[in-house]
Amino acid sequence: RRRGEPTVAYAECHDQSLVGAQTLAFRLIGTDMYEHMSQLSTTTPRVEFGIAALKIVRVLTSALGGEGYLNFMGNEFGHPEWVDFPRAGNNNSLERARRRWDLADDPLLRYRWLNDFDMALNRAEDQLGWLHGEHADVICVDDGDQLVIFERAGILFAVTTHPHRGVRGYVVRGVHTQATSGASLPIVLSSDEARWGGRSRPATVCVLGSDTPGSRATASVAGTKAVRIDMPPASAIVVDVHHSGSRR
């Protein structure tokens, strides 16, 4: 998109929910949605990674997409069914002209995790205001580790899409923070928290200093520091670089 041009971003458009197309959730999880979205049933690798990927996509869309974040109703919790309005081809049926809000309200279904995460993401943006910031500065893109690290509005975002391998001791330079060396930066949001379907595996971001060797990013910029990142696989974290202390 062109710099300075206000943009509303969305992970998927309403056309993907119409009959004949597939929502992002269905593309990721497939027919496992029909048998394994209850917490009373055994999960599958496709369900587990699909839920993780849906959360990651929403973080990237909100943080990188523009100045607004849009959902088509129902997609925020991975609605499993398509939309089909009354027409001659379906005998003017109203059966699919609906959204199943009860799926997001049921505490025994995994759809609720996605709905709760989307709300938490929006609350974090209300608190930190990255949609009002300038374009994001990409600090690191590592295809091998499937890792993206970037800053926007004084907030650090780290995202890894690797399904099995976490990030351990990953050092990058160029992070704008006034925190002192050795300080732990608070993680405001982690997509791996158990309350929205993750495993609550540890994630940490520690300030190392301005001249740390072995960094993966470009040369250090004046006023920036190096940080060490540890995070679980298939996850995204949102970090407040202006405050140091224990994790929130």
Secondary structure, DSSP 4 states (H G I P E B T S, - for coil): --TT---EEESS-GGGGBTTS--HHHHHHGGGGGTS-BTTS---HHHHHHHHHHHHHHHHHHHHS-SEEE--TTGGGT--S-B--S-GGGTT--TTSS--HHHHH-TTBTHHHHHHHHHHHHHHHHHH-GGGS---EEEEEETTTTEEEEEETTEEEEEE--SS--EEEEEEEEE---PPTTPBPPEEEETT-GGGTS-----EEEEEESS-TT-SSSSPPTT-EEEEEEE-SSEEEEEETT--SS--
